[in-house]
Amino acid sequence: MRPPVLAVLAVLAVALAFASIAGADVPEYVSKSGGYAIDFPGAPTEDAQEGIVQGAKLRVVFDVFAREKDQLFMVAYADIPASAAGHPIDDSSLVAQGRLIRRKDFKLFGHHARDVEVALAADHVLRVRIVDLGRRLYQIGVVMPATLAHQPAIDGYFGSFRLTR
């Protein structure tokens, strides 16, 4: 099962997210190493962490943009070891961070995807879209006040994610 993979992604995302604050507006960010493009609201910073998942090394890359002190936009991706690939998406590590509001499974680019929304402390919301390409797992996410989490611009952020390879 994938709980260790998502746990690594979720924990590292929160740790890196609030440490990374970046600047000017950028219309579209293209990650050559990540194989994706997205419309961040500003220039993201990239960081990576390595860990061990099911006995195999896992490198998780985070592209993060933090606006003000309570709005975070991020994309995390990792190449999954063959021993962990092909299992259903497990979002328990995300849901454990608060109270589950919504979970929806669907297909994106012909692959399994899941939207998860979790109520956090201090009236904040975590919205994450998990895209499972088999050997590569993407998490597109935002953390922000609940009053901002469903504005059209936020939905547009999620909708702007595309694969480039």
Helices and strands as residue ranges (DSSP letters): H 3-17, E 29-31, E 36-38, E 45-53, E 56-67, E 71-79, H 92-95, E 99-108, E 111-119, E 124-132, E 136-145, H 152-159, E 162-163
